[in-house]
Amino acid sequence: MLTRTIYPRLEQIKLKLTKREQLVVLEIDTDAIDTASSFVDYMNEMYGLSKSSIWYVLKALKEHGIVEFADKLHSGDPLKLTRLGQEHLRYLAHSKNEIMQMFERQSNANNAMVYTNYVAMG
């Protein structure tokens, strides 16, 4: 007799990701960054998000089984989406550009404000 493993569908999981979590899932798929530390640095530079908030999101996604990355017990494991993470990615694909552009606009606005303050002080 054959047995099949049945994986839950995304709709059955009922895990709603925040916009920031959605951005992280999309970026992990888009970028070829192997380590969580390098990914945190990239997200900080690209979107101006604080490193602590990116770590918080990564750890939450790991707890939900959406991403995997190295920790003290599993050193050397690359940052990647799990099967569940891939399901979320398929669900997010239709709004990928919208989500990324929203964070890019926020980052650009923050950079402009910092520059304006810098010029005003100088």
BELWOWO-V575629 format. One record per backbone hydrogen bond with DSSP energy under -0.5 kcal/mol. NH is the residue of the N-H (numbers start at 0). CO is the residue of the C=O. If there is no record, write none. Layout:
BEGIN
nh: {NH/NH}
co: {CO/CO}
END
This chain:
BEGIN
nh: {5/6/11/12/12/13/15/16/21/22/23/24/25/26/27/28/29/30/32/33/38/39/40/41/42/43/44/45/46/47/48/53/54/55/56/57/58/59/60/61/62/63/64/65/66/67/69/76/78/79/81/85/86/87/88/89/90/91/92/94/95/98/99/100/101/102/103/104/105/106/107/108/109/110/111/112/113/114/115/116/117/118/119/120/121}
co: {3/4/8/8/9/9/13/14/17/18/19/20/21/22/23/24/25/26/30/31/34/35/36/37/38/39/40/41/42/43/42/49/50/51/52/53/54/55/56/57/58/59/61/60/60/79/76/73/33/67/65/81/82/83/84/85/86/87/88/91/92/94/95/96/97/98/99/100/101/102/103/104/105/106/107/108/109/110/111/112/113/114/115/116/117}
END
